[in-house]
Amino acid sequence: MRAVVRQAVRDVRTVPPPPPAEPSADPALTMLHTLVDELVTATHAVGKLMLWRMSHVASFASFL
């Protein structure tokens, strides 16, 4: 379980790569790339929020 949590923390702390410089000629593929980029950005932000929140929960739990 610890290995899974460590991997998740490592993944969240790693900044997502930038989108490709040149968009694809296929509009559907371009739209899909945009959607995936937005999903990666949102997932990264949620992960950072969870890490921040978890630190507060852990510090509160130490007082119990």
C-alpha positions, 0 to 999 in steps of 0.5 A, spaced: 500 500 500 505 504 501 508 503 494 502 505 491 501 511 495 508 513 494 507 512 486 501 517 486 505 522 490 511 522 485 506 522 479 502 528 482 509 532 484 511 531 476 508 537 472 505 534 466 508 535 459 506 541 455 502 540 449 505 538 442 507 545 438 504 543 432 496 541 432 494 535 428 491 536 421 485 532 423 480 536 427 477 530 431 484 528 433 486 535 435 479 536 439 481 529 443 488 532 444 485 538 447 480 534 452 486 529 454 490 535 456 485 539 460 484 532 463 491 531 465 491 539 468 485 538 472 487 531 475 494 534 476 491 540 480 486 535 484 492 531 486 496 537 489 489 539 492 489 532 495 496 532 498 495 539 501 489 536 504 492 530 507 497 534 510 492 537 514 488 531 516 495 527 518 497 533 522 490 533 526 490 526 527 497 526 530 493 530 536 488 525 537 
